[in-house]
Amino acid sequence: MRKHPQIVIGVLLIALFICIAITAPLLAPNDPNATNLALKNAPPSAEYPLGCDQMGRCELSRLIYGARYSLSLTVPVLIVLAAIALFIGCYTSYKGGLIDEVIRLLCDIFMAFPLLVIAMSLVSVINNSVASIITAIGISMSAWFLRMARSYAKTECGKGYVESARVSGASAMRIVLHHIIPNVLPQFVVYFTTGIASAILSVSSFAFLGVGLIAGTPEWGAMLNDARNSIYTNPALIVYPGICLIICCAGFNLLGEGIRDFIGKEDQISVS
């Protein structure tokens, strides 16, 4: 896999942002929420390397802490949801019957609603909080994960090794855990990594619209929203969080694309 530059670059970018998120208190030169109107739109300096925003807050510190919000609101939740969806999708695909049809129907229903509609509905029912964003992303991404896991598992269930395992007397749980999931997992990981990039963009989109996060939160989408009024006086305030979003999402997309190409080449080698 080291021979695939996409995978290497993707892993390095992801590791970089994870390290930034973990060590944010050590890396940030200033308090990201400390305001000083005397420093409004201040240019870069030794104390404020990227200058200050429209409220006199350190731009670099807010960008560093923004990695925490963007990653912490998506990666842990999606890992848990993906693991659950992978097991349920594979198990119901193997067992078939009414449960499999119910799962398929639920996936179709939730996938019919855009993520933004689900988020706005939850905000109106619950409240405008981080929980509404996490719940909306969880509902939407779970449906996609389940759908993909079912599709991959259906393909595997029709192969000879599954039938051989069934004839040999293996239980349904053993076939799913030891045979179907290991063969579905590589393709599922590709979809999962690109799904994280989509979720990060979704969180930033919600923050840009003022949904879910408290005003002034150092999150990249919220920073883009705050910088709209300064687009002519200080356009760098829009450029910085935009670059962070592009690079972070590119890391996950590159990793997913690289793994996909790697799997495709391995399949060609095994077939030949």
Secondary structure, 3 states (H helix, E strand, C coil): CCCCHHHHHHHHHHHHHHHHHHCHHHHCCCCCCCCCHHHCCCCCCCCCCCCECCCCCEHHHHHHHHHHHHHHCCHHHHHHHHHHHHHHHHHHHHHCHHHHHHHHHHHHHHHCCCHHHHHHHHHHHCCCCHHHHHHHHHHHHHHHHHHHHHHHHHHHHCCHHHHHHHHCCCCHHHHHHHHHHHHHHHHHHHHHHHHHHHHHHHHHHHHHCCCCCCCCCCCHHHHHHHHHHHCCCCCHHHHHHHHHHHHHHHHHHHHHHHHHHHHHHHHHHHHC
